[in-house]
């Protein structure tokens, strides 16, 4: 329960940090797994999102499991593979 409260706080802080620098995103999390969903109209360099997420993780002492760190239109979250190009899960 305590870890989930920490994850909720991390989620809110991440959303706030992205909004403050005008980076639109929808964030979903399940315990320690985070999914950042970007609008299809995003023209911003995607590395900015990755950098902000990594910086916040580092600030609070969290590590990123690189094998779960996926970028692109196909990603797995909660054991479900999502393909946003073909709109299938």
HTML snippet that shows the backbone in 3Dmol.js (N, CA, C, O; Angstrom):
<script src="https://3Dmol.org/build/3Dmol-min.js"></script>
<div id="view" style="width:600px;height:400px;position:relative"></div>
<script>
const pdb = `
ATOM      1  N   UNK A   1       0.812  -1.182   0.000  1.00  0.00           N
ATOM      2  CA  UNK A   1       0.000   0.000   0.000  1.00  0.00           C
ATOM      3  C   UNK A   1       0.867   1.262   0.000  1.00  0.00           C
ATOM      4  O   UNK A   1       0.564   2.232  -0.694  1.00  0.00           O
ATOM      5  N   UNK A   2       1.935   1.238   0.775  1.00  0.00           N
ATOM      6  CA  UNK A   2       2.815   2.406   0.848  1.00  0.00           C
ATOM      7  C   UNK A   2       3.473   2.648  -0.503  1.00  0.00           C
ATOM      8  O   UNK A   2       3.573   3.792  -0.945  1.00  0.00           O
ATOM      9  N   UNK A   3       3.928   1.573  -1.171  1.00  0.00           N
ATOM     10  CA  UNK A   3       4.560   1.747  -2.471  1.00  0.00           C
ATOM     11  C   UNK A   3       3.569   2.328  -3.472  1.00  0.00           C
ATOM     12  O   UNK A   3       3.935   3.186  -4.276  1.00  0.00           O
ATOM     13  N   UNK A   4       2.323   1.872  -3.433  1.00  0.00           N
ATOM     14  CA  UNK A   4       1.330   2.388  -4.370  1.00  0.00           C
ATOM     15  C   UNK A   4       1.078   3.879  -4.140  1.00  0.00           C
ATOM     16  O   UNK A   4       0.876   4.623  -5.100  1.00  0.00           O
ATOM     17  N   UNK A   5       1.088   4.318  -2.899  1.00  0.00           N
ATOM     18  CA  UNK A   5       0.937   5.747  -2.605  1.00  0.00           C
ATOM     19  C   UNK A   5       2.111   6.528  -3.196  1.00  0.00           C
ATOM     20  O   UNK A   5       1.929   7.622  -3.729  1.00  0.00           O
ATOM     21  N   UNK A   6       3.308   5.963  -3.098  1.00  0.00           N
ATOM     22  CA  UNK A   6       4.485   6.605  -3.678  1.00  0.00           C
ATOM     23  C   UNK A   6       4.340   6.684  -5.203  1.00  0.00           C
ATOM     24  O   UNK A   6       4.658   7.708  -5.808  1.00  0.00           O
ATOM     25  N   UNK A   7       3.861   5.603  -5.815  1.00  0.00           N
ATOM     26  CA  UNK A   7       3.671   5.583  -7.274  1.00  0.00           C
ATOM     27  C   UNK A   7       2.626   6.614  -7.695  1.00  0.00           C
ATOM     28  O   UNK A   7       2.781   7.265  -8.728  1.00  0.00           O
ATOM     29  N   UNK A   8       1.564   6.768  -6.906  1.00  0.00           N
ATOM     30  CA  UNK A   8       0.542   7.781  -7.203  1.00  0.00           C
ATOM     31  C   UNK A   8       1.153   9.183  -7.166  1.00  0.00           C
ATOM     32  O   UNK A   8       0.894  10.006  -8.044  1.00  0.00           O
ATOM     33  N   UNK A   9       1.965   9.443  -6.142  1.00  0.00           N
ATOM     34  CA  UNK A   9       2.616  10.753  -6.026  1.00  0.00           C
ATOM     35  C   UNK A   9       3.563  10.980  -7.203  1.00  0.00           C
ATOM     36  O   UNK A   9       3.587  12.069  -7.777  1.00  0.00           O
ATOM     37  N   UNK A  10       4.344   9.958  -7.565  1.00  0.00           N
ATOM     38  CA  UNK A  10       5.263  10.061  -8.688  1.00  0.00           C
ATOM     39  C   UNK A  10       4.498  10.378  -9.974  1.00  0.00           C
ATOM     40  O   UNK A  10       4.926  11.215 -10.768  1.00  0.00           O
ATOM     41  N   UNK A  11       3.375   9.710 -10.169  1.00  0.00           N
ATOM     42  CA  UNK A  11       2.525   9.928 -11.343  1.00  0.00           C
ATOM     43  C   UNK A  11       2.096  11.401 -11.422  1.00  0.00           C
ATOM     44  O   UNK A  11       2.222  12.034 -12.471  1.00  0.00           O
ATOM     45  N   UNK A  12       1.595  11.936 -10.312  1.00  0.00           N
ATOM     46  CA  UNK A  12       1.134  13.325 -10.296  1.00  0.00           C
ATOM     47  C   UNK A  12       2.269  14.310 -10.534  1.00  0.00           C
ATOM     48  O   UNK A  12       2.094  15.307 -11.234  1.00  0.00           O
ATOM     49  N   UNK A  13       3.420  14.035  -9.959  1.00  0.00           N
ATOM     50  CA  UNK A  13       4.581  14.915 -10.153  1.00  0.00           C
ATOM     51  C   UNK A  13       5.033  14.876 -11.613  1.00  0.00           C
ATOM     52  O   UNK A  13       5.350  15.917 -12.188  1.00  0.00           O
ATOM     53  N   UNK A  14       5.065  13.692 -12.214  1.00  0.00           N
ATOM     54  CA  UNK A  14       5.454  13.560 -13.620  1.00  0.00           C
ATOM     55  C   UNK A  14       4.484  14.314 -14.524  1.00  0.00           C
ATOM     56  O   UNK A  14       4.910  15.036 -15.425  1.00  0.00           O
ATOM     57  N   UNK A  15       3.189  14.152 -14.291  1.00  0.00           N
ATOM     58  CA  UNK A  15       2.192  14.891 -15.073  1.00  0.00           C
ATOM     59  C   UNK A  15       2.413  16.394 -14.958  1.00  0.00           C
ATOM     60  O   UNK A  15       2.373  17.114 -15.956  1.00  0.00           O
ATOM     61  N   UNK A  16       2.646  16.858 -13.740  1.00  0.00           N
ATOM     62  CA  UNK A  16       2.863  18.284 -13.503  1.00  0.00           C
ATOM     63  C   UNK A  16       4.108  18.778 -14.232  1.00  0.00           C
ATOM     64  O   UNK A  16       4.078  19.833 -14.866  1.00  0.00           O
ATOM     65  N   UNK A  17       5.200  18.024 -14.145  1.00  0.00           N
ATOM     66  CA  UNK A  17       6.448  18.432 -14.807  1.00  0.00           C
ATOM     67  C   UNK A  17       6.261  18.535 -16.320  1.00  0.00           C
ATOM     68  O   UNK A  17       6.762  19.475 -16.938  1.00  0.00           O
ATOM     69  N   UNK A  18       5.554  17.592 -16.917  1.00  0.00           N
ATOM     70  CA  UNK A  18       5.331  17.628 -18.367  1.00  0.00           C
ATOM     71  C   UNK A  18       4.419  18.791 -18.748  1.00  0.00           C
ATOM     72  O   UNK A  18       4.655  19.457 -19.755  1.00  0.00           O
ATOM     73  N   UNK A  19       3.385  19.039 -17.955  1.00  0.00           N
ATOM     74  CA  UNK A  19       2.468  20.139 -18.260  1.00  0.00           C
ATOM     75  C   UNK A  19       3.170  21.499 -18.131  1.00  0.00           C
ATOM     76  O   UNK A  19       2.895  22.413 -18.908  1.00  0.00           O
ATOM     77  N   UNK A  20       4.057  21.631 -17.169  1.00  0.00           N
ATOM     78  CA  UNK A  20       4.753  22.908 -16.956  1.00  0.00           C
ATOM     79  C   UNK A  20       5.625  23.303 -18.143  1.00  0.00           C
ATOM     80  O   UNK A  20       5.865  24.488 -18.374  1.00  0.00           O
ATOM     81  N   UNK A  21       6.100  22.310 -18.894  1.00  0.00           N
ATOM     82  CA  UNK A  21       6.918  22.630 -20.066  1.00  0.00           C
ATOM     83  C   UNK A  21       6.139  22.379 -21.360  1.00  0.00           C
ATOM     84  O   UNK A  21       6.714  22.181 -22.431  1.00  0.00           O
ATOM     85  N   UNK A  22       4.808  22.396 -21.220  1.00  0.00           N
ATOM     86  CA  UNK A  22       3.888  22.295 -22.366  1.00  0.00           C
ATOM     87  C   UNK A  22       4.084  21.038 -23.204  1.00  0.00           C
ATOM     88  O   UNK A  22       4.032  21.090 -24.433  1.00  0.00           O
ATOM     89  N   UNK A  23       4.311  19.908 -22.536  1.00  0.00           N
ATOM     90  CA  UNK A  23       4.402  18.628 -23.239  1.00  0.00           C
ATOM     91  C   UNK A  23       3.123  17.843 -22.948  1.00  0.00           C
ATOM     92  O   UNK A  23       2.958  17.326 -21.843  1.00  0.00           O
ATOM     93  N   UNK A  24       2.219  17.747 -23.922  1.00  0.00           N
ATOM     94  CA  UNK A  24       0.960  17.035 -23.685  1.00  0.00           C
ATOM     95  C   UNK A  24       1.198  15.531 -23.582  1.00  0.00           C
ATOM     96  O   UNK A  24       1.944  14.955 -24.373  1.00  0.00           O
ATOM     97  N   UNK A  25       0.559  14.908 -22.603  1.00  0.00           N
ATOM     98  CA  UNK A  25       0.690  13.463 -22.441  1.00  0.00           C
ATOM     99  C   UNK A  25      -0.383  12.958 -21.500  1.00  0.00           C
ATOM    100  O   UNK A  25      -0.839  13.680 -20.614  1.00  0.00           O
ATOM    101  N   UNK A  26      -0.779  11.723 -21.696  1.00  0.00           N
ATOM    102  CA  UNK A  26      -1.650  11.013 -20.766  1.00  0.00           C
ATOM    103  C   UNK A  26      -0.784   9.952 -20.116  1.00  0.00           C
ATOM    104  O   UNK A  26      -0.124   9.178 -20.808  1.00  0.00           O
ATOM    105  N   UNK A  27      -0.782   9.908 -18.808  1.00  0.00           N
ATOM    106  CA  UNK A  27       0.057   8.950 -18.089  1.00  0.00           C
ATOM    107  C   UNK A  27      -0.834   7.940 -17.381  1.00  0.00           C
ATOM    108  O   UNK A  27      -1.803   8.299 -16.712  1.00  0.00           O
ATOM    109  N   UNK A  28      -0.485   6.676 -17.543  1.00  0.00           N
ATOM    110  CA  UNK A  28      -1.190   5.578 -16.896  1.00  0.00           C
ATOM    111  C   UNK A  28      -0.131   4.794 -16.124  1.00  0.00           C
ATOM    112  O   UNK A  28       0.982   4.593 -16.610  1.00  0.00           O
ATOM    113  N   UNK A  29      -0.486   4.360 -14.929  1.00  0.00           N
ATOM    114  CA  UNK A  29       0.463   3.505 -14.210  1.00  0.00           C
ATOM    115  C   UNK A  29      -0.267   2.382 -13.493  1.00  0.00           C
ATOM    116  O   UNK A  29      -1.426   2.512 -13.097  1.00  0.00           O
ATOM    117  N   UNK A  30       0.439   1.295 -13.344  1.00  0.00           N
ATOM    118  CA  UNK A  30      -0.023   0.147 -12.577  1.00  0.00           C
ATOM    119  C   UNK A  30       1.142  -0.271 -11.705  1.00  0.00           C
ATOM    120  O   UNK A  30       2.113  -0.854 -12.186  1.00  0.00           O
ATOM    121  N   UNK A  31       1.040   0.027 -10.426  1.00  0.00           N
ATOM    122  CA  UNK A  31       2.136  -0.162  -9.472  1.00  0.00           C
ATOM    123  C   UNK A  31       3.381   0.552  -9.980  1.00  0.00           C
ATOM    124  O   UNK A  31       3.419   1.783  -9.992  1.00  0.00           O
ATOM    125  N   UNK A  32       4.406  -0.198 -10.401  1.00  0.00           N
ATOM    126  CA  UNK A  32       5.649   0.462 -10.815  1.00  0.00           C
ATOM    127  C   UNK A  32       5.828   0.531 -12.334  1.00  0.00           C
ATOM    128  O   UNK A  32       6.913   0.862 -12.813  1.00  0.00           O
ATOM    129  N   UNK A  33       4.791   0.227 -13.080  1.00  0.00           N
ATOM    130  CA  UNK A  33       4.846   0.323 -14.542  1.00  0.00           C
ATOM    131  C   UNK A  33       4.130   1.598 -14.990  1.00  0.00           C
ATOM    132  O   UNK A  33       2.984   1.848 -14.615  1.00  0.00           O
ATOM    133  N   UNK A  34       4.822   2.389 -15.789  1.00  0.00           N
ATOM    134  CA  UNK A  34       4.259   3.642 -16.275  1.00  0.00           C
ATOM    135  C   UNK A  34       4.175   3.617 -17.793  1.00  0.00           C
ATOM    136  O   UNK A  34       5.084   3.143 -18.475  1.00  0.00           O
ATOM    137  N   UNK A  35       3.061   4.138 -18.311  1.00  0.00           N
ATOM    138  CA  UNK A  35       2.842   4.249 -19.744  1.00  0.00           C
ATOM    139  C   UNK A  35       2.529   5.707 -20.035  1.00  0.00           C
ATOM    140  O   UNK A  35       1.590   6.271 -19.474  1.00  0.00           O
ATOM    141  N   UNK A  36       3.318   6.317 -20.914  1.00  0.00           N
ATOM    142  CA  UNK A  36       3.097   7.698 -21.307  1.00  0.00           C
ATOM    143  C   UNK A  36       2.534   7.684 -22.725  1.00  0.00           C
ATOM    144  O   UNK A  36       3.195   7.241 -23.664  1.00  0.00           O
ATOM    145  N   UNK A  37       1.309   8.172 -22.864  1.00  0.00           N
ATOM    146  CA  UNK A  37       0.612   8.171 -24.152  1.00  0.00           C
ATOM    147  C   UNK A  37       0.640   9.589 -24.702  1.00  0.00           C
ATOM    148  O   UNK A  37       0.197  10.533 -24.048  1.00  0.00           O
ATOM    149  N   UNK A  38       1.167   9.724 -25.910  1.00  0.00           N
ATOM    150  CA  UNK A  38       1.302  11.038 -26.530  1.00  0.00           C
ATOM    151  C   UNK A  38       0.247  11.210 -27.614  1.00  0.00           C
ATOM    152  O   UNK A  38      -0.141  10.238 -28.262  1.00  0.00           O
ATOM    153  N   UNK A  39      -0.220  12.442 -27.816  1.00  0.00           N
ATOM    154  CA  UNK A  39      -1.172  12.673 -28.901  1.00  0.00           C
ATOM    155  C   UNK A  39      -0.527  12.396 -30.255  1.00  0.00           C
ATOM    156  O   UNK A  39       0.678  12.583 -30.424  1.00  0.00           O
ATOM    157  N   UNK A  40      -1.327  11.952 -31.213  1.00  0.00           N
ATOM    158  CA  UNK A  40      -0.792  11.644 -32.543  1.00  0.00           C
ATOM    159  C   UNK A  40      -0.265  12.889 -33.238  1.00  0.00           C
ATOM    160  O   UNK A  40       0.498  12.790 -34.198  1.00  0.00           O
ATOM    161  N   UNK A  41      -0.662  14.048 -32.765  1.00  0.00           N
ATOM    162  CA  UNK A  41      -0.226  15.305 -33.374  1.00  0.00           C
ATOM    163  C   UNK A  41       1.081  15.824 -32.794  1.00  0.00           C
ATOM    164  O   UNK A  41       1.536  16.907 -33.163  1.00  0.00           O
ATOM    165  N   UNK A  42       1.689  15.064 -31.890  1.00  0.00           N
ATOM    166  CA  UNK A  42       2.931  15.513 -31.253  1.00  0.00           C
ATOM    167  C   UNK A  42       4.043  15.655 -32.281  1.00  0.00           C
ATOM    168  O   UNK A  42       4.384  14.703 -32.983  1.00  0.00           O
ATOM    169  N   UNK A  43       4.596  16.847 -32.358  1.00  0.00           N
ATOM    170  CA  UNK A  43       5.722  17.100 -33.254  1.00  0.00           C
ATOM    171  C   UNK A  43       7.000  17.301 -32.454  1.00  0.00           C
ATOM    172  O   UNK A  43       8.075  17.491 -33.023  1.00  0.00           O
ATOM    173  N   UNK A  44       6.877  17.259 -31.143  1.00  0.00           N
ATOM    174  CA  UNK A  44       8.009  17.439 -30.249  1.00  0.00           C
ATOM    175  C   UNK A  44       8.938  16.235 -30.336  1.00  0.00           C
ATOM    176  O   UNK A  44       8.490  15.109 -30.553  1.00  0.00           O
ATOM    177  N   UNK A  45      10.229  16.477 -30.167  1.00  0.00           N
ATOM    178  CA  UNK A  45      11.207  15.400 -30.117  1.00  0.00           C
ATOM    179  C   UNK A  45      10.856  14.468 -28.947  1.00  0.00           C
ATOM    180  O   UNK A  45      10.777  14.915 -27.802  1.00  0.00           O
ATOM    181  N   UNK A  46      10.650  13.207 -29.225  1.00  0.00           N
ATOM    182  CA  UNK A  46      10.247  12.259 -28.187  1.00  0.00           C
ATOM    183  C   UNK A  46      11.298  12.087 -27.103  1.00  0.00           C
ATOM    184  O   UNK A  46      10.973  11.682 -25.987  1.00  0.00           O
ATOM    185  N   UNK A  47      12.554  12.387 -27.415  1.00  0.00           N
ATOM    186  CA  UNK A  47      13.608  12.266 -26.415  1.00  0.00           C
ATOM    187  C   UNK A  47      13.391  13.198 -25.231  1.00  0.00           C
ATOM    188  O   UNK A  47      13.894  12.937 -24.138  1.00  0.00           O
ATOM    189  N   UNK A  48      12.647  14.282 -25.435  1.00  0.00           N
ATOM    190  CA  UNK A  48      12.365  15.203 -24.331  1.00  0.00           C
ATOM    191  C   UNK A  48      11.542  14.488 -23.265  1.00  0.00           C
ATOM    192  O   UNK A  48      11.788  14.672 -22.074  1.00  0.00           O
ATOM    193  N   UNK A  49      10.566  13.672 -23.673  1.00  0.00           N
ATOM    194  CA  UNK A  49       9.755  12.923 -22.720  1.00  0.00           C
ATOM    195  C   UNK A  49      10.619  11.915 -21.958  1.00  0.00           C
ATOM    196  O   UNK A  49      10.526  11.792 -20.737  1.00  0.00           O
ATOM    197  N   UNK A  50      11.453  11.206 -22.698  1.00  0.00           N
ATOM    198  CA  UNK A  50      12.329  10.216 -22.082  1.00  0.00           C
ATOM    199  C   UNK A  50      13.272  10.882 -21.084  1.00  0.00           C
ATOM    200  O   UNK A  50      13.497  10.365 -19.989  1.00  0.00           O
ATOM    201  N   UNK A  51      13.817  12.020 -21.466  1.00  0.00           N
ATOM    202  CA  UNK A  51      14.744  12.744 -20.598  1.00  0.00           C
ATOM    203  C   UNK A  51      14.045  13.193 -19.324  1.00  0.00           C
ATOM    204  O   UNK A  51      14.586  13.014 -18.233  1.00  0.00           O
ATOM    205  N   UNK A  52      12.867  13.765 -19.436  1.00  0.00           N
ATOM    206  CA  UNK A  52      12.127  14.239 -18.254  1.00  0.00           C
ATOM    207  C   UNK A  52      11.787  13.081 -17.323  1.00  0.00           C
ATOM    208  O   UNK A  52      11.921  13.202 -16.105  1.00  0.00           O
ATOM    209  N   UNK A  53      11.352  11.966 -17.889  1.00  0.00           N
ATOM    210  CA  UNK A  53      11.032  10.798 -17.073  1.00  0.00           C
ATOM    211  C   UNK A  53      12.282  10.297 -16.355  1.00  0.00           C
ATOM    212  O   UNK A  53      12.239  10.012 -15.158  1.00  0.00           O
ATOM    213  N   UNK A  54      13.390  10.188 -17.078  1.00  0.00           N
ATOM    214  CA  UNK A  54      14.646   9.714 -16.486  1.00  0.00           C
ATOM    215  C   UNK A  54      15.133  10.655 -15.399  1.00  0.00           C
ATOM    216  O   UNK A  54      15.591  10.204 -14.349  1.00  0.00           O
ATOM    217  N   UNK A  55      15.040  11.955 -15.636  1.00  0.00           N
ATOM    218  CA  UNK A  55      15.484  12.934 -14.639  1.00  0.00           C
ATOM    219  C   UNK A  55      14.665  12.829 -13.355  1.00  0.00           C
ATOM    220  O   UNK A  55      15.216  12.883 -12.256  1.00  0.00           O
ATOM    221  N   UNK A  56      13.352  12.680 -13.498  1.00  0.00           N
ATOM    222  CA  UNK A  56      12.512  12.570 -12.311  1.00  0.00           C
ATOM    223  C   UNK A  56      12.805  11.277 -11.555  1.00  0.00           C
ATOM    224  O   UNK A  56      12.873  11.278 -10.326  1.00  0.00           O
ATOM    225  N   UNK A  57      12.977  10.180 -12.279  1.00  0.00           N
ATOM    226  CA  UNK A  57      13.333   8.914 -11.626  1.00  0.00           C
ATOM    227  C   UNK A  57      14.619   9.067 -10.831  1.00  0.00           C
ATOM    228  O   UNK A  57      14.718   8.605  -9.694  1.00  0.00           O
ATOM    229  N   UNK A  58      15.602   9.718 -11.438  1.00  0.00           N
ATOM    230  CA  UNK A  58      16.886   9.917 -10.778  1.00  0.00           C
ATOM    231  C   UNK A  58      16.737  10.803  -9.540  1.00  0.00           C
ATOM    232  O   UNK A  58      17.352  10.537  -8.507  1.00  0.00           O
ATOM    233  N   UNK A  59      15.923  11.856  -9.644  1.00  0.00           N
ATOM    234  CA  UNK A  59      15.715  12.770  -8.519  1.00  0.00           C
ATOM    235  C   UNK A  59      15.141  12.059  -7.295  1.00  0.00           C
ATOM    236  O   UNK A  59      15.520  12.365  -6.165  1.00  0.00           O
ATOM    237  N   UNK A  60      14.232  11.118  -7.517  1.00  0.00           N
ATOM    238  CA  UNK A  60      13.584  10.439  -6.393  1.00  0.00           C
ATOM    239  C   UNK A  60      14.220   9.093  -6.062  1.00  0.00           C
ATOM    240  O   UNK A  60      13.761   8.400  -5.154  1.00  0.00           O
ATOM    241  N   UNK A  61      15.263   8.719  -6.784  1.00  0.00           N
ATOM    242  CA  UNK A  61      15.999   7.492  -6.473  1.00  0.00           C
ATOM    243  C   UNK A  61      15.424   6.223  -7.062  1.00  0.00           C
ATOM    244  O   UNK A  61      15.665   5.136  -6.536  1.00  0.00           O
ATOM    245  N   UNK A  62      14.673   6.336  -8.137  1.00  0.00           N
ATOM    246  CA  UNK A  62      14.135   5.147  -8.809  1.00  0.00           C
ATOM    247  C   UNK A  62      15.019   4.759  -9.979  1.00  0.00           C
ATOM    248  O   UNK A  62      15.629   5.612 -10.623  1.00  0.00           O
ATOM    249  N   UNK A  63      15.082   3.463 -10.247  1.00  0.00           N
ATOM    250  CA  UNK A  63      15.824   3.008 -11.415  1.00  0.00           C
ATOM    251  C   UNK A  63      14.825   2.603 -12.503  1.00  0.00           C
ATOM    252  O   UNK A  63      13.690   2.225 -12.213  1.00  0.00           O
ATOM    253  N   UNK A  64      15.264   2.690 -13.736  1.00  0.00           N
ATOM    254  CA  UNK A  64      14.432   2.312 -14.883  1.00  0.00           C
ATOM    255  C   UNK A  64      14.888   0.951 -15.373  1.00  0.00           C
ATOM    256  O   UNK A  64      16.070   0.753 -15.657  1.00  0.00           O
ATOM    257  N   UNK A  65      13.961   0.016 -15.474  1.00  0.00           N
ATOM    258  CA  UNK A  65      14.291  -1.305 -16.007  1.00  0.00           C
ATOM    259  C   UNK A  65      14.321  -1.176 -17.526  1.00  0.00           C
ATOM    260  O   UNK A  65      13.275  -1.090 -18.170  1.00  0.00           O
ATOM    261  N   UNK A  66      15.514  -1.164 -18.089  1.00  0.00           N
ATOM    262  CA  UNK A  66      15.695  -0.895 -19.522  1.00  0.00           C
ATOM    263  C   UNK A  66      14.968  -1.888 -20.415  1.00  0.00           C
ATOM    264  O   UNK A  66      14.540  -1.531 -21.513  1.00  0.00           O
ATOM    265  N   UNK A  67      14.819  -3.141 -19.959  1.00  0.00           N
ATOM    266  CA  UNK A  67      14.126  -4.126 -20.794  1.00  0.00           C
ATOM    267  C   UNK A  67      12.637  -3.796 -20.958  1.00  0.00           C
ATOM    268  O   UNK A  67      11.989  -4.297 -21.876  1.00  0.00           O
ATOM    269  N   UNK A  68      12.097  -2.956 -20.071  1.00  0.00           N
ATOM    270  CA  UNK A  68      10.697  -2.552 -20.166  1.00  0.00           C
ATOM    271  C   UNK A  68      10.540  -1.162 -20.768  1.00  0.00           C
ATOM    272  O   UNK A  68       9.419  -0.689 -20.959  1.00  0.00           O
ATOM    273  N   UNK A  69      11.644  -0.513 -21.065  1.00  0.00           N
ATOM    274  CA  UNK A  69      11.626   0.848 -21.580  1.00  0.00           C
ATOM    275  C   UNK A  69      11.462   0.804 -23.095  1.00  0.00           C
ATOM    276  O   UNK A  69      12.433   0.601 -23.824  1.00  0.00           O
ATOM    277  N   UNK A  70      10.241   0.993 -23.561  1.00  0.00           N
ATOM    278  CA  UNK A  70       9.934   0.890 -24.989  1.00  0.00           C
ATOM    279  C   UNK A  70       9.451   2.236 -25.516  1.00  0.00           C
ATOM    280  O   UNK A  70       8.718   2.957 -24.839  1.00  0.00           O
ATOM    281  N   UNK A  71       9.868   2.556 -26.714  1.00  0.00           N
ATOM    282  CA  UNK A  71       9.387   3.765 -27.378  1.00  0.00           C
ATOM    283  C   UNK A  71       8.880   3.362 -28.756  1.00  0.00           C
ATOM    284  O   UNK A  71       9.392   2.430 -29.377  1.00  0.00           O
ATOM    285  N   UNK A  72       7.889   4.062 -29.209  1.00  0.00           N
ATOM    286  CA  UNK A  72       7.374   3.795 -30.545  1.00  0.00           C
ATOM    287  C   UNK A  72       5.895   3.513 -30.534  1.00  0.00           C
ATOM    288  O   UNK A  72       5.198   3.810 -29.564  1.00  0.00           O
ATOM    289  N   UNK A  73       5.428   2.945 -31.606  1.00  0.00           N
ATOM    290  CA  UNK A  73       3.991   2.708 -31.764  1.00  0.00           C
ATOM    291  C   UNK A  73       3.576   1.315 -31.307  1.00  0.00           C
ATOM    292  O   UNK A  73       2.387   1.000 -31.282  1.00  0.00           O
ATOM    293  N   UNK A  74       4.545   0.482 -30.946  1.00  0.00           N
ATOM    294  CA  UNK A  74       4.243  -0.836 -30.400  1.00  0.00           C
ATOM    295  C   UNK A  74       4.894  -0.923 -29.029  1.00  0.00           C
ATOM    296  O   UNK A  74       6.104  -0.745 -28.887  1.00  0.00           O
ATOM    297  N   UNK A  75       4.067  -1.202 -28.013  1.00  0.00           N
ATOM    298  CA  UNK A  75       4.591  -1.284 -26.656  1.00  0.00           C
ATOM    299  C   UNK A  75       3.768  -2.277 -25.852  1.00  0.00           C
ATOM    300  O   UNK A  75       2.599  -2.524 -26.150  1.00  0.00           O
ATOM    301  N   UNK A  76       4.394  -2.841 -24.832  1.00  0.00           N
ATOM    302  CA  UNK A  76       3.697  -3.746 -23.918  1.00  0.00           C
ATOM    303  C   UNK A  76       3.476  -3.030 -22.596  1.00  0.00           C
ATOM    304  O   UNK A  76       4.354  -2.327 -22.098  1.00  0.00           O
ATOM    305  N   UNK A  77       2.296  -3.220 -22.040  1.00  0.00           N
ATOM    306  CA  UNK A  77       1.982  -2.643 -20.739  1.00  0.00           C
ATOM    307  C   UNK A  77       1.036  -3.606 -20.036  1.00  0.00           C
ATOM    308  O   UNK A  77      -0.036  -3.926 -20.548  1.00  0.00           O
ATOM    309  N   UNK A  78       1.440  -4.057 -18.873  1.00  0.00           N
ATOM    310  CA  UNK A  78       0.611  -4.992 -18.122  1.00  0.00           C
ATOM    311  C   UNK A  78       0.400  -6.311 -18.829  1.00  0.00           C
ATOM    312  O   UNK A  78      -0.644  -6.945 -18.676  1.00  0.00           O
ATOM    313  N   UNK A  79       1.389  -6.726 -19.605  1.00  0.00           N
ATOM    314  CA  UNK A  79       1.295  -7.995 -20.317  1.00  0.00           C
ATOM    315  C   UNK A  79       0.495  -7.933 -21.601  1.00  0.00           C
ATOM    316  O   UNK A  79       0.244  -8.962 -22.227  1.00  0.00           O
ATOM    317  N   UNK A  80       0.092  -6.738 -22.002  1.00  0.00           N
ATOM    318  CA  UNK A  80      -0.687  -6.563 -23.232  1.00  0.00           C
ATOM    319  C   UNK A  80       0.132  -5.758 -24.226  1.00  0.00           C
ATOM    320  O   UNK A  80       0.615  -4.671 -23.910  1.00  0.00           O
ATOM    321  N   UNK A  81       0.288  -6.300 -25.435  1.00  0.00           N
ATOM    322  CA  UNK A  81       1.010  -5.571 -26.475  1.00  0.00           C
ATOM    323  C   UNK A  81       0.035  -4.710 -27.261  1.00  0.00           C
ATOM    324  O   UNK A  81      -0.995  -5.188 -27.737  1.00  0.00           O
ATOM    325  N   UNK A  82       0.376  -3.429 -27.390  1.00  0.00           N
ATOM    326  CA  UNK A  82      -0.472  -2.469 -28.092  1.00  0.00           C
ATOM    327  C   UNK A  82       0.251  -1.961 -29.329  1.00  0.00           C
ATOM    328  O   UNK A  82       1.435  -1.627 -29.279  1.00  0.00           O
ATOM    329  N   UNK A  83      -0.466  -1.907 -30.421  1.00  0.00           N
ATOM    330  CA  UNK A  83       0.070  -1.397 -31.689  1.00  0.00           C
ATOM    331  C   UNK A  83      -0.833  -0.248 -32.111  1.00  0.00           C
ATOM    332  O   UNK A  83      -1.953  -0.468 -32.571  1.00  0.00           O
ATOM    333  N   UNK A  84      -0.342   0.986 -31.952  1.00  0.00           N
ATOM    334  CA  UNK A  84      -1.183   2.139 -32.240  1.00  0.00           C
ATOM    335  C   UNK A  84      -1.232   2.461 -33.725  1.00  0.00           C
ATOM    336  O   UNK A  84      -2.127   3.190 -34.154  1.00  0.00           O
ATOM    337  N   UNK A  85      -0.313   1.952 -34.519  1.00  0.00           N
ATOM    338  CA  UNK A  85      -0.408   2.132 -35.964  1.00  0.00           C
ATOM    339  C   UNK A  85      -1.581   1.352 -36.535  1.00  0.00           C
ATOM    340  O   UNK A  85      -2.361   1.873 -37.333  1.00  0.00           O
ATOM    341  N   UNK A  86      -1.695   0.101 -36.117  1.00  0.00           N
ATOM    342  CA  UNK A  86      -2.755  -0.773 -36.629  1.00  0.00           C
ATOM    343  C   UNK A  86      -3.992  -0.816 -35.725  1.00  0.00           C
ATOM    344  O   UNK A  86      -4.979  -1.481 -36.036  1.00  0.00           O
ATOM    345  N   UNK A  87      -3.917  -0.085 -34.587  1.00  0.00           N
ATOM    346  CA  UNK A  87      -5.024  -0.019 -33.634  1.00  0.00           C
ATOM    347  C   UNK A  87      -5.481  -1.408 -33.174  1.00  0.00           C
ATOM    348  O   UNK A  87      -6.669  -1.728 -33.212  1.00  0.00           O
ATOM    349  N   UNK A  88      -4.520  -2.222 -32.742  1.00  0.00           N
ATOM    350  CA  UNK A  88      -4.827  -3.555 -32.224  1.00  0.00           C
ATOM    351  C   UNK A  88      -4.079  -3.769 -30.925  1.00  0.00           C
ATOM    352  O   UNK A  88      -3.030  -3.172 -30.685  1.00  0.00           O
ATOM    353  N   UNK A  89      -4.647  -4.646 -30.077  1.00  0.00           N
ATOM    354  CA  UNK A  89      -3.968  -5.056 -28.852  1.00  0.00           C
ATOM    355  C   UNK A  89      -3.832  -6.558 -28.850  1.00  0.00           C
ATOM    356  O   UNK A  89      -3.286  -7.127 -27.905  1.00  0.00           O
TER     357      UNK A  89
END
`;
const viewer = $3Dmol.createViewer("view");
viewer.addModel(pdb, "pdb");
viewer.setStyle({}, {cartoon: {color: "spectrum"}});
viewer.zoomTo();
viewer.render();
</script>
